[in-house]
Amino acid sequence: MTIGESISRISEFCGEKVIRANLNNDRGIHICKSMAAYKFYGKNKKPNPKKQKSDHFVGDFYVLFNKKEKQNLDMEMESHRLLQKWEEGDKHVLALWKKMNQWVLNGFKITYKNFGIKHDIEFLRVRFTKKAKTLLKKVSRRYFYKKRGRINHS
C-alpha cells in the first residue's frame, strides 16, 4: 500500500500521468478460513467500531483459525467446504462472505483515508473469477489435448 502510493506520488511529481488501481483479493481459501472461524467462534458478533476497525475484526478470525486449526479439524474441513459451496453459489455461504467482505472493505476505506490514499479504480477479484475460468477452459481445449493421461501441447 505505502510503496504503491509512494511510487504514485513520485511519478506524479515527475509529471507522469498516474492511474491508481487497487485489487482486493476477496475470494479464496484465506477468506474461507476467516469465515469458518467466525462460524465456529463468532457467535454472530459484529464489529464494534469503538473497539477496532472492522477489517481487524475479520482478521482476528483468520488468526484464530490458524491458532485453532490443529485442535479443531472440523474447522479446517469447514473452510474447504465453504470454498466449494462459495464456488457453487450457495446463498448462505455467499451471504456470510458478503457480510464479512463488506466489513473488510469498510476497514480498508478507513485505512486509505487515514493515509491519504485515493484510488481511481477498484477491482474485486471475485468479479473476474468466473470469466477467468471460462477463458481458461476455452484456451485449454484449443491448445492442449490429453493423451494417455498426460496433457500435451498441440
N, C-alpha and C positions, 0 to 999 in steps of 0.2 A: 504494500500500500504506500508506504512512505518513499520507497525507491522510485516507484512509478510516478508519484506526484512530484518528486524532486526532478526527475528527468523531464517531465512535462513543463515544469516551471523554467528550468534552464533552457529548454528548447524554445519556449515562447520568448524568453528574454533575448535569445539569439535571432529572433524574427521568424521562427518556424511556425507553421500552422499546426496546431495540436488538436486532435480529437481524443478526448478522454473516454475510454471504453472500460467497462467493468463487467467481468464474467463471474457470476455467482455459481459455484459448483453445488447445486441444490438437489442433487439426487445421487444415489449410490449407497454402498453398504455403510459408510460412515454416518450417513443421515439415519439409516435404519437402526444403527446401534443406539443412537440417542433416543430414537422412538421406542425401541424395545425397553431401554432402561426407564423411560418415562412411563411406559405401560406397567412395568413391574413395581416401580418405586414412586412414581409421580403423584399418585392418588388424585389425579385431575387438578393438581395445583396449577396456578397461573403465575406468570412473572409479576413480581412486585417492584415497580419502577423506583420506589423509595429505597429499596434494599440493593438492587443490582440491575444492570442492563439486561434486557430480555435475551440477547444473544449469549450472554454469560450464563443465564438460567438454563438455556438449552445445552450449552457447552458443558455445564456441570453434569448433565445426564450422560454425555459422551464419556466424560472422565469416570463417572460412576460405573458405567458399563465395563470399562477397561479394568476397574478395580474388582468387580464382582463376577466377571465372565467365567473365571476358573471355578468359582464356587457354585455358580448357577448356570449349568449347561443348557437349561431350558431357555434362558435369556439369549444365549448365543444362537440357538436354533430359531428362536423367535425373530432375531434380526434378519436371518436369511429368509424366513417365511414372509416377513414384512416386505423385503425387497421383491420377492417373487409376486406377492399379492399387489404390490405397487405397479409392477410391470403389467400385470393382468388387468389393472384398472379397478381394483376393489374399492368400493366407495367409502368404506370405513377407514381403510388404510390411507386413502387419499385425503380424507377429511383430517386425520391426525397429522399427516405430512403437511398439509396446507396450513394448519394452525401453528405447528412448530416452526415451519419455514417462515411464516409471517413474523413470528417472534424474533427469529434470527435477523431477517431483513430490517425490521424496525430498530433493532440494536445496532446493526451496521450503519443505518442512517444517522444515528446519534454520533457514532464514532467519526463518520465522514464530516459531519457538521463541526464537531469539536476540533478536527484537524484542518478545517477549511478546505475540504476536498469536495469537488463537484464533478460529476460525470456527465458527458454529453450524451452517452448512450449506455444502457444497462442491458445485459444479456443474462438469461437464466438457462442453465444447461438443460433443464427439463424440456424447454421448448424445441431443442434440437435433437433430442434422443430418438424419437420415432422417425424423423426424417433421415437421420444418420443411419439407423438400422435398415431402412428401406433402400437407401442408396448403396450401402454395403452389400446387401443381398443381390441387388442388380449387378453390381460390379463383380462380385464373386462368381455369379452364374455366367457372366460374359467372358471373364478372363481366366477362370480356374475350372478344372474338372477333377472328378475323383477317379482314381484308377487303383484297384486293389487296396482300398483303404487309405491311400495316400493322396494328398492334394498336389496336383501338378499345374504348372502354368502353361497356358496354350499359346 
